């Protein structure tokens, strides 16, 4: 099938390109799971229509700068179900602030790694104090390059090869701000050509990486004790370094963005995620982000201190959300939706092995729906439960649902002392998982180990939780009447002004009757996640 697929790509007259993207990796999928329906159903989000071929490729690529400092390469045309497009290839190093305008029929291509500016190092260098940049082609610099890559609403960017990825280096920013009706889409060449189906796995290109100067642990360079800790992006052949001592670091803004079919293996079994945030700070704005069909995690956060609102992960092949190495992250409104028979954990939160390092990983999630319809071999062989919390991580869950009818709900493991192992605080959390009592939980470890009863106690210790909730969801992710009636906890009592208690009346979960519109319009749909988006994820919107 792989040879047949490649033959079709090469023989297709619609593609005027030398390379046609990574081979599809077919996944067997699953048979689905029956969701209990309430007596009075909430409205079902309606999938968007499949566009007809109406797009025509323009003759030329746009000019980004008059002085020629940022030039686009005309990389030919590509055709698919929605029409024909011209690929305007970004340079490998963007040296000047530019905006990518939305032009009908134009795709912005990444033919390998694309760097936004040069790496400014651990702290912002002052003029006259040179440093050696780790970014290829940057040489020795004396100040942050200060490049901002702005992306207009409705723009589509594609990875032309498997190892294509976007690196926003320290001292530079991204400004990718879409709208509810014109999201920005990062995707693969195969997605444009129409080769992807619902069975197609990701790994067709890399992903988006934001590198910052926030605090991080598990150092590749420096030490935590001396406040000089830095890390290197996993798998990157050429250095993409992050870390510093500025937890307010501003990497820019990403709003109303889809990242599809990402997660290529860069090297030594190291894969990128759809979105990788590395030591970014509270000055960064992230909201309305959908990760779809990542072959690794939906998103992974290494260090830093930031907020995220309205996050959706659909059909990640590994974890829907992975937070580690001292990241301190607040998230409100999250849909973690796995495909039947695929994926690993919904949450994997840890410190990656150095349990004595500070800052400790700290995740607070308010208003979430985490749904794992079936157990995969990946989960059974790795995280074993639908949520994994381990050493040196402090997790707070408020007003949420973990629905995993064929799997244990939560595993906590420890290979460290009692003082350093993970902690969990849960308030107004409903669990629908296999087994009864402590059998819903897994506790283990080689240090001061957790028992299953210990893990159960984090939930049964508060009367606001329900570990035996049934019939919590309908239409995959919308609350049933049972979940809508669940008692809530005011999130504004958490030590963060970020969390709000609106809209009212308040509920658990991320989507309830009257509060599903936030997930509609800017997203893409699949049979296992009918979000009410503009189109199915296998195709592109046409404006």
Phi and psi in degrees as a GROMACS rama.xvg file:
@    title "Ramachandran Plot"
@    xaxis  label "Phi"
@    yaxis  label "Psi"
@TYPE xy
-63.3903  -43.8057  UNK-2
-66.7533  -37.5473  UNK-3
-63.0711  -43.6309  UNK-4
-60.6026  -45.9711  UNK-5
-65.9467  -36.6811  UNK-6
-63.6999  -40.0798  UNK-7
-63.6848  -39.5804  UNK-8
-63.7315  -46.9915  UNK-9
-67.9533  -36.1457  UNK-10
-82.9289  -5.61165  UNK-11
-79.4103  117.662  UNK-12
-68.0989  -12.721  UNK-13
-72.1925  -20.5594  UNK-14
-102.507  113.464  UNK-15
-99.4627  52.9884  UNK-16
-135.106  152.429  UNK-17
-74.3214  -35.0896  UNK-18
-120.881  146.421  UNK-19
-123.923  24.9548  UNK-20
89.97  176.979  UNK-21
-74.0591  153.975  UNK-22
-65.4699  145.616  UNK-23
-68.4665  145.927  UNK-24
-115.891  104.628  UNK-25
-73.7684  140.254  UNK-26
-117.7  141.778  UNK-27
-69.0933  -22.3603  UNK-28
69.6731  -156.042  UNK-29
-151.468  -177.131  UNK-30
-95.2948  0.501401  UNK-31
87.9311  -179.587  UNK-32
-146.007  142.058  UNK-33
-80.6952  125.788  UNK-34
-98.1529  129.101  UNK-35
-62.3053  130.93  UNK-36
-97.3529  134.494  UNK-37
-76.8604  167.227  UNK-38
-63.8216  -37.6624  UNK-39
-116.401  96.1924  UNK-40
-70.8489  147.567  UNK-41
-78.2551  161.64  UNK-42
-64.2805  142.897  UNK-43
-89.2407  126.134  UNK-44
-59.8385  132.102  UNK-45
-91.8383  122.97  UNK-46
-60.5522  147.485  UNK-47
-73.0899  161.941  UNK-48
-72.9692  156.987  UNK-49
-83.7811  123.602  UNK-50
-65.167  153.158  UNK-51
-92.445  157.793  UNK-52
-66.6007  99.786  UNK-53
-128.168  -2.0043  UNK-54
-91.3498  136.412  UNK-55
-122.892  135.579  UNK-56
-72.0998  131.166  UNK-57
-70.3662  167.665  UNK-58
-76.3544  -29.1856  UNK-59
-134.893  165.943  UNK-60
-92.0621  152.36  UNK-61
-72.5308  157.582  UNK-62
-87.951  130.386  UNK-63
-92.3152  -35.501  UNK-64
-137.539  143.358  UNK-65
-70.2692  -27.7692  UNK-66
-87.3985  1.71075  UNK-67
76.1979  10.4943  UNK-68
-72.911  -24.1782  UNK-69
-126.074  104.508  UNK-70
-110.633  142.398  UNK-71
-100.445  141.396  UNK-72
-97.5883  128.022  UNK-73
-73.9513  107.32  UNK-74
-101.996  22.5517  UNK-75
89.3093  -166.955  UNK-76
-118.95  159.941  UNK-77
-140.956  140.496  UNK-78
-121.078  151.467  UNK-79
-156.409  -166.05  UNK-80
-60.46  -25.531  UNK-81
-97.3096  -1.14826  UNK-82
131.135  -159.019  UNK-83
-112.343  147.524  UNK-84
-134.488  150.211  UNK-85
-100.304  130.64  UNK-86
-90.6912  118.313  UNK-87
-107.41  104.205  UNK-88
-81.4525  129.114  UNK-89
-72.0897  150.899  UNK-90
-69.5715  161.526  UNK-91
-69.1527  -23.4222  UNK-92
-134.405  118.59  UNK-93
-92.9007  115.286  UNK-94
-103.33  -1.95961  UNK-95
-144.45  144.806  UNK-96
-63.1349  129.334  UNK-97
-143.212  164.868  UNK-98
-119.964  135.395  UNK-99
-88.5246  108.43  UNK-100
-79.0012  153.381  UNK-101
-83.0891  118.105  UNK-102
-125.79  122.293  UNK-103
-52.0078  129.839  UNK-104
87.1394  2.73379  UNK-105
-106.674  129.358  UNK-106
-112.742  139.54  UNK-107
-97.2145  119.74  UNK-108
-99.7617  147.755  UNK-109
-118.827  110.528  UNK-110
-100.521  70.5745  UNK-111
106.759  -164.911  UNK-112
-69.2571  134.549  UNK-113
-118.067  119.173  UNK-114
-95.6826  130.622  UNK-115
-93.5658  104.877  UNK-116
68.8067  179.343  UNK-117
-99.4406  150.288  UNK-118
-66.9492  124.006  UNK-119
-87.8094  0.0284475  UNK-120
88.5613  -176.115  UNK-121
-57.226  -42.6322  UNK-122
-134.784  158.184  UNK-123
-61.2433  119.646  UNK-124
-73.2321  144.647  UNK-125
-90.6596  155.041  UNK-126
-57.2371  135.523  UNK-127
88.7983  -2.1157  UNK-128
-116.369  86.143  UNK-129
-68.0095  154.328  UNK-130
-140.985  164.375  UNK-131
-99.5703  110.727  UNK-132
-69.0521  142.686  UNK-133
-85.9382  -11.23  UNK-134
-75.1571  129.54  UNK-135
-60.0411  132.652  UNK-136
87.3528  2.1358  UNK-137
-96.3384  -26.255  UNK-138
67.5774  -151.25  UNK-139
-98.469  122.798  UNK-140
-118.53  164.017  UNK-141
-120.027  3.81524  UNK-142
-162.422  161.711  UNK-143
-57.0753  140.541  UNK-144
-73.72  -23.0236  UNK-145
61.3253  33.4916  UNK-146
-83.1675  134.087  UNK-147
-117.224  122.992  UNK-148
-93.9834  110.53  UNK-149
-99.2866  141.111  UNK-150
-129.651  123.524  UNK-151
-75.1286  155.582  UNK-152
-56.0136  139.599  UNK-153
86.3841  -4.44756  UNK-154
-70.7596  143.574  UNK-155
-117.76  126.601  UNK-156
-114.788  140.737  UNK-157
-127.674  148.464  UNK-158
-86.8501  118.176  UNK-159
-79.7035  -20.611  UNK-160
-134.803  169.032  UNK-161
-60.9129  -38.8146  UNK-162
-89.7038  21.2568  UNK-163
-79.6917  130.93  UNK-164
-158.421  159.147  UNK-165
-106.964  123.777  UNK-166
-115.56  113.14  UNK-167
-95.5123  100.883  UNK-168
-74.5075  161.963  UNK-169
-56.9362  135.372  UNK-170
88.5765  11.2616  UNK-171
-142.475  170.789  UNK-172
-140.956  160.684  UNK-173
-114.663  145.781  UNK-174
-133.943  73.0729  UNK-175
-100.661  91.7886  UNK-176
-119.66  100.445  UNK-177
-88.1216  -166.741  UNK-178
-133.43  171.057  UNK-179
-62.1404  -30.7106  UNK-180
-102.29  -7.82792  UNK-181
-139.801  74.896  UNK-182
-71.0616  158.062  UNK-183
-86.5279  135.164  UNK-184
-122.655  123.482  UNK-185
-102.164  125.158  UNK-186
-153.414  -171.465  UNK-187
-101.481  162.911  UNK-188
-64.2111  -37.8231  UNK-189
-63.6098  -33.8337  UNK-190
-61.9694  -41.3767  UNK-191
-65.9766  -42.4106  UNK-192
-72.7696  -11.2427  UNK-193
87.5198  16.2355  UNK-194
-81.4613  -19.8868  UNK-195
-81.0712  138.436  UNK-196
-121.849  -177.402  UNK-197
-67.0068  -18.5663  UNK-198
-85.9202  -8.46744  UNK-199
-72.4452  132.027  UNK-200
-86.987  166.06  UNK-201
-78.2173  -147.684  UNK-202
78.6267  18.2461  UNK-203
-90.3202  -10.2507  UNK-204
-162.066  -176.423  UNK-205
-80.4471  -84.7292  UNK-206
157.311  -167.816  UNK-207
-110.461  127.583  UNK-208
-123.717  123.83  UNK-209
-107.287  120.995  UNK-210
-110.61  129.119  UNK-211
-133.06  -170.65  UNK-212
-115.896  24.4078  UNK-213
-76.359  171.685  UNK-214
-73.6883  144.679  UNK-215
-145.012  161.842  UNK-216
-119.985  -174.805  UNK-217
57.0571  61.7907  UNK-218
-70.6372  140.037  UNK-219
-89.2589  -29.7288  UNK-220
-133.986  139.623  UNK-221
74.768  -169.303  UNK-222
-138.258  155.81  UNK-223
-66.2477  -41.2448  UNK-224
-61.0889  -34.5173  UNK-225
-95.6014  6.90896  UNK-226
56.117  40.2879  UNK-227
-125.45  21.7736  UNK-228
-73.7468  129.809  UNK-229
-135.56  156.574  UNK-230
-130.298  160.942  UNK-231
-109.354  142.631  UNK-232
-59.4635  130.01  UNK-233
-60.8685  125.242  UNK-234
87.1043  -11.3436  UNK-235
-68.5971  124.838  UNK-236
-66.2565  -47.0578  UNK-237
-96.8506  144.685  UNK-238
-56.0586  135.302  UNK-239
-135.31  86.5669  UNK-240
-95.2888  148.75  UNK-241
-143.905  166.032  UNK-242
115.742  156.51  UNK-243
174.168  -149.697  UNK-244
-132.476  24.9499  UNK-245
-122.317  92.4868  UNK-246
-75.4103  -1.57768  UNK-247
-99.8747  9.43486  UNK-248
-53.6693  139.587  UNK-249
-110.934  107.801  UNK-250
-91.6352  2.09756  UNK-251
111.18  -148.086  UNK-252
-142.871  138.977  UNK-253
-132.304  119.77  UNK-254
-139.432  140.299  UNK-255
53.3243  65.2971  UNK-256
-130.369  133.491  UNK-257
-105.937  137.999  UNK-258
-126.574  110.491  UNK-259
-112.416  146.925  UNK-260
55.9281  37.7525  UNK-261
-94.0543  -175.081  UNK-262
102.276  33.5733  UNK-263
-65.1606  146.362  UNK-264
-77.3879  112.719  UNK-265
-77.9614  -44.3879  UNK-266
-172.64  149.581  UNK-267
48.6974  47.0688  UNK-268
63.1249  22.102  UNK-269
-101.718  118.118  UNK-270
-112.221  149.753  UNK-271
-82.7775  160.889  UNK-272
-100.328  175.879  UNK-273
-58.902  -53.6533  UNK-274
-124.729  124.187  UNK-275
-118.586  114.939  UNK-276
-105.749  119.281  UNK-277
-120.992  102.03  UNK-278
60.7161  32.2968  UNK-279
-79.6999  162.067  UNK-280
-117.225  -175.178  UNK-281
-67.6806  -14.1913  UNK-282
-74.367  -12.9959  UNK-283
-81.2439  140.876  UNK-284
-113.393  120.747  UNK-285
-128.915  123.195  UNK-286
-157.466  154.648  UNK-287
52.3661  66.3775  UNK-288
-118.019  124.493  UNK-289
-113.839  126.045  UNK-290
-103.602  124.007  UNK-291
-126.155  124.483  UNK-292
63.1781  39.0624  UNK-293
-68.6161  136.368  UNK-294
-79.3761  -9.07872  UNK-295
-118.494  -132.114  UNK-296
-77.9771  153.032  UNK-297
-60.9839  -44.7861  UNK-298
-152.69  146.019  UNK-299
-133.721  135.675  UNK-300
-118.931  119.396  UNK-301
-107.73  110.175  UNK-302
62.5334  -173.414  UNK-303
85.4769  -178.559  UNK-304
-151.226  103.588  UNK-305
-155.237  174.509  UNK-306
-117.862  152.937  UNK-307
-143.853  128.484  UNK-308
-125.914  136.157  UNK-309
66.3297  75.7811  UNK-310
-116.465  132.625  UNK-311
-128.707  127.495  UNK-312
-119.969  117.842  UNK-313
-116.23  125.143  UNK-314
60.0738  41.3366  UNK-315
-67.5869  141.909  UNK-316
-84.2523  -17.1223  UNK-317
-113.837  -117.758  UNK-318
-94.8743  145.11  UNK-319
-70.6929  -34.9712  UNK-320
-144.32  124.442  UNK-321
-127.145  123.37  UNK-322
-130.444  128.328  UNK-323
-160.237  -173.222  UNK-324
46.0957  49.2875  UNK-325
80.7438  16.3515  UNK-326
-71.0343  137.645  UNK-327
-120.477  107.781  UNK-328
-132.052  133.818  UNK-329
-110.486  129.61  UNK-330
-130.482  131.748  UNK-331
-128.96  133.357  UNK-332
69.2988  94.0113  UNK-333
-135.751  132.852  UNK-334
-114.526  114.05  UNK-335
-111.657  103.771  UNK-336
-125.675  110.846  UNK-337
-94.5336  156.924  UNK-338
-82.6387  143.505  UNK-339
-53.3255  129.684  UNK-340
77.5108  6.7663  UNK-341
-130.475  168.43  UNK-342
88.5256  170.209  UNK-343
-111.548  -107.014  UNK-344
-97.4847  157.002  UNK-345
-74.665  -41.9739  UNK-346
-123.144  135.341  UNK-347
-133.306  108.686  UNK-348
-124.974  123.314  UNK-349
-161.473  -168.065  UNK-350
-121.231  6.9178  UNK-351
67.2027  17.5307  UNK-352
116.618  -28.2985  UNK-353
-96.8523  78.5279  UNK-354
-69.3253  -16.7754  UNK-355
-86.4994  -7.20259  UNK-356
-73.6319  149.98  UNK-357
-127.973  150.389  UNK-358
-73.509  151.332  UNK-359
-71.1844  146.472  UNK-360
-61.3297  132.327  UNK-361
-141.211  115.39  UNK-362
-120.899  128.931  UNK-363
-120.338  125.084  UNK-364
-126.406  125.612  UNK-365
-122.494  136.064  UNK-366
60.4915  78.1555  UNK-367
-133.537  150.276  UNK-368
-125.973  115.742  UNK-369
-116.421  114.805  UNK-370
-125.697  119.643  UNK-371
-122.371  99.0153  UNK-372
-70.0783  -26.6673  UNK-373
-150.631  160.06  UNK-374
-89.7737  134.22  UNK-375
-104.254  162.12  UNK-376
-65.1213  -29.7258  UNK-377
-62.4027  -43.7888  UNK-378
-68.0744  -42.2529  UNK-379
-64.7819  -32.0986  UNK-380
-86.0442  -14.0724  UNK-381
-122.063  -90.6156  UNK-382
-79.0981  -22.3394  UNK-383
73.9207  -25.4405  UNK-384
-128.131  170.713  UNK-385
-74.645  -16.0514  UNK-386
-138.833  133.167  UNK-387
-124.182  123.181  UNK-388
-124.112  129.953  UNK-389
-146.824  -173.547  UNK-390
-31.0593  133.393  UNK-391
63.3603  27.1819  UNK-392
-121.763  134.678  UNK-393
-111.991  117.882  UNK-394
-117.618  133.289  UNK-395
-124.27  124.03  UNK-396
-119.723  121.84  UNK-397
-125.579  139.059  UNK-398
52.8333  55.9039  UNK-399
-135.511  169.971  UNK-400
-130.328  129.398  UNK-401
-115.651  111.078  UNK-402
-116.24  108.744  UNK-403
-145.621  74.1681  UNK-404
-63.6573  -16.4509  UNK-405
-114.75  17.8547  UNK-406
-148.314  160.361  UNK-407
-65.6945  151.432  UNK-408
-78.6775  -53.2306  UNK-409
-136.465  135.213  UNK-410
-119.271  134.825  UNK-411
-124.297  129.719  UNK-412
-130.899  152.861  UNK-413
-143.083  130.899  UNK-414
-119.959  30.1834  UNK-415
-138.183  -172.415  UNK-416
-77.0339  167.641  UNK-417
-60.6755  -32.9897  UNK-418
-68.8691  -27.4548  UNK-419
-105.687  -8.58247  UNK-420
-73.8898  170.482  UNK-421
-65.3235  154.253  UNK-422
-124.221  156.096  UNK-423
-141.514  129.209  UNK-424
-121.447  122.556  UNK-425
-126.286  128.775  UNK-426
-136.208  128.617  UNK-427
55.1878  50.9721  UNK-428
-114.383  126.843  UNK-429
-103.617  132.671  UNK-430
-116.654  131.883  UNK-431
-128.928  95.8303  UNK-432
-142.655  175.702  UNK-433
-75.32  160.718  UNK-434
84.0118  -175.484  UNK-435
-140.376  150.95  UNK-436
57.0433  -134.67  UNK-437
-68.0029  -13.8904  UNK-438
-67.1347  -14.0474  UNK-439
-76.414  -7.74264  UNK-440
-127.911  157.246  UNK-441
-126.779  130.553  UNK-442
-127.544  132.797  UNK-443
-160.625  -174.313  UNK-444
145.295  161.024  UNK-445
-101.296  -10.4624  UNK-446
-98.1876  -126.837  UNK-447
-79.8049  90.0778  UNK-448
-70.644  153.412  UNK-449
-86.1546  150.598  UNK-450
-104.404  164.424  UNK-451
-60.0919  -36.3798  UNK-452
-66.4232  -36.0517  UNK-453
-58.8724  -47.3941  UNK-454
-66.0343  -42.6878  UNK-455
-59.5417  -34.9851  UNK-456
-63.8085  -26.9068  UNK-457
-65.2689  -24.3323  UNK-458
-97.9264  -45.1002  UNK-459
-73.9591  -12.7315  UNK-460
-72.2631  -11.1126  UNK-461
-124.251  129.291  UNK-462
-67.7822  -11.1222  UNK-463
-76.2724  -15.3667  UNK-464
-95.3408  161.231  UNK-465
-138.739  109.904  UNK-466
-88.1718  -1.44541  UNK-467
-122.656  34.8329  UNK-468
-68.7487  140.125  UNK-469
-130.238  149.831  UNK-470
62.161  41.7474  UNK-471
-75.0245  -29.4288  UNK-472
-123.875  155.237  UNK-473
-137.478  157.34  UNK-474
52.6555  37.9578  UNK-475
76.7637  -47.2274  UNK-476
-136.353  -4.60286  UNK-477
-88.5896  138.464  UNK-478
-56.5591  141.969  UNK-479
-81.5565  175.276  UNK-480
-61.5814  -32.1459  UNK-481
-62.8668  -46.8578  UNK-482
-68.8873  -35.1287  UNK-483
-63.5492  -26.9943  UNK-484
-86.8187  -1.94369  UNK-485
-66.6423  135.758  UNK-486
-68.3691  141.46  UNK-487
-110.46  166.911  UNK-488
-122.152  135.643  UNK-489
-66.1132  116.504  UNK-490
-77.3384  -14.7042  UNK-491
-69.5565  -9.66277  UNK-492
-75.8119  -14.016  UNK-493
-68.9655  158.035  UNK-494
-78.4562  57.5967  UNK-495
-159.143  131.927  UNK-496
-77.9045  -4.52182  UNK-497
-68.5665  -38.0289  UNK-498
-78.3362  134.502  UNK-499
-117.453  158.504  UNK-500
-105.323  31.0674  UNK-501
-121.712  158.259  UNK-502
-74.6839  158.465  UNK-503
-106.755  153.958  UNK-504
-66.1887  148.214  UNK-505
-80.9687  151.31  UNK-506
-142.329  168.333  UNK-507
-83.2445  170.789  UNK-508
79.3795  -178.217  UNK-509
-107.471  -16.6532  UNK-510
-143.581  117.81  UNK-511
-131.475  169.315  UNK-512
-54.3459  120.92  UNK-513
94.4231  -3.80319  UNK-514
-137.584  43.9191  UNK-515
-108.837  -9.09816  UNK-516
-66.6419  -24.6852  UNK-517
-64.4373  -24.6366  UNK-518
-92.8742  -3.11853  UNK-519
-98.8586  160.457  UNK-520
87.4601  -65.4878  UNK-521
-83.4565  -8.5598  UNK-522
-94.4456  176.129  UNK-523
-118.191  157.742  UNK-524
-108.498  156.167  UNK-525
-145.697  168.349  UNK-526
-64.0167  -29.2837  UNK-527
-92.0537  -0.5816  UNK-528
-152.223  74.7555  UNK-529
-78.4036  82.7002  UNK-530
-81.0806  -10.8887  UNK-531
83.6918  29.3031  UNK-532
-77.9401  -178.758  UNK-533
-67.1118  -39.0926  UNK-534
-146.108  174.382  UNK-535
-71.8357  155.788  UNK-536
-69.9558  -16.006  UNK-537
-79.4981  -6.47612  UNK-538
-136.29  -176.877  UNK-539
-116.767  150.816  UNK-540
-72.9699  150.772  UNK-541
-122.377  123.237  UNK-542
